[in-house]
Amino acid sequence: MNGKERFRQFLAGETFRDGVPAAFFQHFGPTRRHGEAALQAQMTFYRATDMDMVKIMFDDIYPAISGINCAKDWAGVPRFSQQDPVFTQQIELASRVVEAVDGSAPVFQTIFSPFVSAGCAVSPILRWDEKITPHLLQEPSIVQDTLEGIADVLAEFAQRISATGIDGFYVSLQGGEYKRYSQELFLERLKPTDLMLLRALQSTGKLVFLHICGTGMRLEDYYDYPGDIVNLAVHGNQITLAQAKERFGRPIMGGLDNNGCIVNGTRQQIEEEVQRTLRQAPDGCMLGADCTIPIDVPVEHLVWAVQAAHAYTVQEECHA
């Protein structure tokens, strides 16, 4: 059974007939973001791990925005053309990945919320929120207007990239952390721009995979987000896979701590962690991690986890 069939069973809520579907993700670094190098990185990773979906990494995220020194500067952000290399290079990569995968597994394009896209456009990725977070507090209306413009640009990009034959979008969402903003500000300023993008993604007819990125999240604010599948950190958000499936009311992917056993465990330890996680998981769950696996973790660790999920049988299950 290939990844496409396992993933179809997952979406349909059917009993898994040939192991539990699984997928884990890593970034590939700045030298493997475009062209042949990016294609080879994606396909080598997919073939080595034998996972059940492909997530095309999008580490350029959004065209660089210059001149943002204070909150009021967001009023001058331009509307970027779809001919910007950030967009055209990603569409070319998606087209080549879809062709190379050749229907053996669903292919998802990574896309980031307007809030995260804006942050990455003005700050280094590892410090993406150092400007956008305080600026939204200082000038919420100005920054929100810019986020709505970014949502429009990303919506147009989504329409264009959907023509490559991708199966869906894997959407990274942040902003709803307890420590970042008040609930009132999140609901008034950020959630509307998230919903703008998500509804545009749905209009393409493709699947929408929600990745609620981070710990300490106010998860109840995301329960009604439109989407077909949810991935979130169960570690650090005081929630189990069973609770997540009940509260979101849709298929859930996750279960492993992306900074836990899979990072430095032995093969036996990783296999035992996978089995323990799956025994506690409800029906309709796909094995994954809380977030992206650190780039320096050997790929063989992910292979062990995927193989353990594929070897897991229905007879072993103890539904939570």
C-alpha positions in Angstrom: 0.0 0.0 0.0 1.4 3.4 -0.9 1.1 6.7 0.9 -1.8 7.9 -1.3 -4.0 4.9 -0.2 -3.0 5.2 3.5 -3.8 8.9 3.4 -7.1 8.3 1.8 -8.0 5.9 4.6 -7.0 8.5 7.1 -9.2 11.2 5.6 -12.1 8.8 5.3 -11.9 7.6 8.9 -11.5 4.0 7.7 -9.7 1.2 9.6 -6.0 1.2 8.6 -5.5 -2.0 6.6 -1.7 -1.8 6.2 -0.2 0.1 9.1 -0.8 3.6 10.4 0.1 6.5 8.0 3.0 8.7 9.2 4.9 11.8 8.1 7.6 14.0 9.6 9.2 17.1 8.2 12.6 18.8 8.2 13.9 22.1 6.7 16.6 21.6 4.0 18.7 24.8 4.5 19.1 27.9 2.3 21.2 26.2 -0.4 18.3 23.8 -1.2 15.4 26.1 -1.6 15.2 26.5 -5.4 15.6 24.6 -8.6 17.3 21.2 -9.0 18.8 21.3 -5.5 15.4 21.8 -3.9 13.8 19.1 -6.0 16.5 16.6 -5.1 16.3 17.5 -1.4 12.5 16.9 -1.4 12.6 13.7 -3.3 15.6 12.2 -1.5 13.9 12.9 1.8 10.6 11.4 0.6 12.1 8.3 -0.9 14.4 7.7 2.1 11.6 7.9 4.7 8.8 6.3 2.8 6.3 8.6 4.5 2.7 9.0 3.5 2.6 12.6 2.3 5.0 15.1 0.8 5.2 18.6 2.3 7.0 21.0 0.0 9.0 23.4 2.2 8.6 27.1 1.4 11.4 28.7 3.3 11.5 32.0 1.3 7.9 32.5 2.8 7.3 36.0 1.4 9.2 38.6 -0.6 11.5 40.8 1.6 9.9 44.0 2.8 12.4 46.9 3.4 12.1 50.1 5.4 10.2 48.8 8.4 11.7 50.6 11.3 8.6 51.5 13.2 5.0 50.4 13.4 3.7 53.2 11.1 6.1 52.1 8.3 3.7 49.1 7.6 1.4 51.6 5.9 3.8 51.7 2.9 4.2 48.0 2.2 3.8 47.4 -1.5 1.6 44.7 -3.1 4.1 42.2 -4.6 3.6 40.9 -8.1 3.0 37.2 -8.8 6.1 37.4 -11.0 8.3 37.9 -8.0 10.9 35.1 -7.9 9.7 34.0 -4.4 6.4 32.9 -6.1 7.6 31.8 -9.5 10.4 29.6 -8.2 8.0 28.0 -5.7 5.5 27.2 -8.4 8.2 25.7 -10.6 9.3 23.5 -7.7 5.8 22.4 -6.9 5.2 21.4 -10.5 8.4 19.3 -10.5 7.7 17.7 -7.2 4.1 16.7 -8.3 5.6 15.2 -11.4 8.3 13.3 -9.5 6.0 11.9 -6.9 3.7 10.7 -9.7 0.6 10.1 -7.5 2.3 7.8 -5.0 1.4 10.2 -2.1 -0.5 13.4 -1.6 1.6 16.6 -2.1 1.0 19.6 0.1 2.4 23.1 -0.5 3.5 24.8 2.7 2.1 28.3 3.1 2.3 30.6 6.1 -0.4 32.8 7.7 -0.3 36.5 6.8 1.1 37.3 10.3 4.0 34.9 9.9 4.6 35.9 6.3 4.8 39.5 7.3 7.2 38.8 10.2 9.5 36.7 8.0 9.5 39.4 5.3 11.1 42.0 7.7 13.2 39.9 10.1 15.5 36.9 9.9 13.5 33.7 10.0 14.8 32.5 13.3 13.7 35.9 14.8 10.7 36.4 12.6 8.5 38.0 15.2 10.9 40.6 16.7 9.3 43.5 14.8 5.8 42.3 13.8 4.8 41.4 17.4 5.4 44.8 19.0 4.3 46.7 16.0 0.9 45.1 16.0 0.5 46.2 19.6 1.5 49.7 18.7 -0.5 50.3 15.5 -3.0 47.5 15.2 -5.1 49.0 12.4 -2.1 49.8 10.2 -0.6 46.4 10.6 -3.9 44.6 10.1 -4.4 46.5 6.8 -1.1 45.3 5.6 -1.8 41.7 6.7 -5.1 41.8 4.7 -3.1 42.9 1.7 -0.6 40.0 2.2 -3.6 37.6 2.5 -4.8 38.8 -0.9 -1.4 38.2 -2.5 -1.1 34.8 -0.9 -4.6 33.9 -2.1 -3.7 34.8 -5.7 -0.5 32.7 -5.3 -2.5 29.8 -4.0 -4.8 29.9 -7.1 -1.8 29.8 -9.3 0.1 27.1 -7.5 -3.0 24.9 -7.3 -2.8 24.4 -11.0 0.4 22.4 -10.6 -1.6 19.5 -9.3 -0.8 19.7 -5.6 -3.3 18.0 -3.4 -3.5 20.7 -0.8 -2.0 23.4 1.4 -0.2 22.9 4.8 -0.8 26.2 6.6 1.4 27.3 9.4 -0.5 29.4 11.9 0.8 31.4 14.9 -0.3 34.4 16.9 -2.7 32.7 19.3 -0.2 32.1 22.1 -1.3 33.2 25.6 1.9 35.1 26.1 1.9 37.0 22.8 -1.4 38.9 22.6 -4.6 39.2 24.5 -7.5 37.1 23.3 -9.3 40.3 22.2 -6.5 41.5 20.0 -6.0 38.1 18.4 -9.7 37.7 17.6 -10.1 41.3 16.3 -6.8 41.7 14.4 -5.2 38.3 13.5 -8.0 35.8 13.2 -9.8 37.7 10.5 -6.7 37.7 8.3 -6.1 34.0 9.0 -9.7 33.3 7.9 -9.3 35.4 4.7 -6.4 33.2 3.6 -8.0 29.9 4.7 -11.2 30.6 2.8 -9.2 31.5 -0.2 -7.3 28.2 0.0 -10.6 26.3 0.3 -11.9 28.0 -2.8 -9.1 26.3 -4.8 -10.9 23.0 -4.1 -7.7 21.6 -2.5 -7.3 20.1 1.0 -6.4 22.5 3.8 -4.1 21.1 6.5 -4.0 23.4 9.6 -0.7 23.4 11.5 -1.2 25.3 14.7 2.4 26.0 15.4 3.7 26.4 18.9 3.1 25.7 22.6 1.1 27.7 25.1 -1.6 28.2 22.4 -5.1 29.4 23.1 -6.4 26.4 21.2 -10.1 27.2 21.6 -9.7 30.2 19.3 -8.8 27.8 16.5 -11.5 25.2 16.8 -13.7 26.8 14.1 -10.9 27.5 11.7 -11.9 26.0 8.3 -9.7 23.1 7.2 -9.7 19.4 6.6 -6.9 18.1 8.9 -5.2 19.5 12.0 -1.7 19.1 13.2 -0.7 20.6 16.6 1.7 20.3 19.5 0.1 18.0 22.0 3.2 18.4 24.2 3.1 21.9 25.7 -0.5 22.5 25.0 -2.1 20.3 27.6 -4.1 18.2 25.2 -4.1 14.6 24.0 -4.7 13.4 20.5 -8.1 12.0 21.5 -9.1 15.4 23.0 -7.8 17.2 19.9 -9.9 15.0 17.6 -13.0 15.6 19.7 -12.6 19.3 20.0 -11.5 20.0 16.4 -13.9 17.5 15.0 -11.7 16.4 12.1 -8.7 14.1 11.4 -5.6 14.8 13.5 -1.9 14.3 12.8 0.7 14.3 15.5 1.6 12.6 18.7 5.4 12.7 19.0 7.5 15.5 20.6 9.7 17.0 17.8 12.3 17.7 20.5 11.9 14.4 22.3 12.8 10.8 21.8 12.9 11.1 18.0 15.9 13.5 18.3 18.4 11.3 20.3 16.7 8.0 21.0 17.8 4.6 19.9 15.9 2.7 17.3 14.3 0.6 20.1 13.3 3.7 22.1 11.8 5.4 19.0 9.8 2.3 18.1 8.5 2.0 21.6 7.5 5.6 21.7 5.6 5.2 18.4 3.8 2.1 19.7 2.9 3.9 23.0 1.6 6.9 21.1 -0.5 4.8 18.7 -2.0 2.7 21.5 -3.2 5.9 23.2 -4.5 7.5 19.9 -8.1 7.4 18.9 -9.3 6.2 15.5 -8.6 8.6 12.7 -5.1 9.8 13.7 -2.0 9.9 11.5 1.4 9.7 13.2 3.4 12.9 13.1 5.2 15.3 15.4 4.4 18.5 17.2 6.3 20.5 14.7 9.3 20.3 12.3 12.1 17.9 13.4 15.4 19.8 14.0 17.5 19.8 10.9 20.5 18.0 12.5 18.4 14.9 13.4 19.5 12.0 11.3 16.9 11.0 8.7 17.2 7.4 9.9 15.4 8.4 13.1 12.4 9.4 11.0 12.7 6.2 9.0 12.5 4.2 12.2 9.4 6.1 13.3 7.7 5.7 9.9 8.5 2.0 9.7 7.2 1.4 13.3 3.9 3.1 12.3 3.6 1.1 9.1 4.2 -2.1 11.1 1.6 -1.3 13.7 -1.4 -3.6 13.4 -5.1 -3.2 14.1 -4.8 -6.0 16.7 -2.4 -3.9 18.7 -4.7 -0.9 19.0 -6.2 0.1 22.3 -8.5 3.0 21.3 -8.5 6.0 23.7 
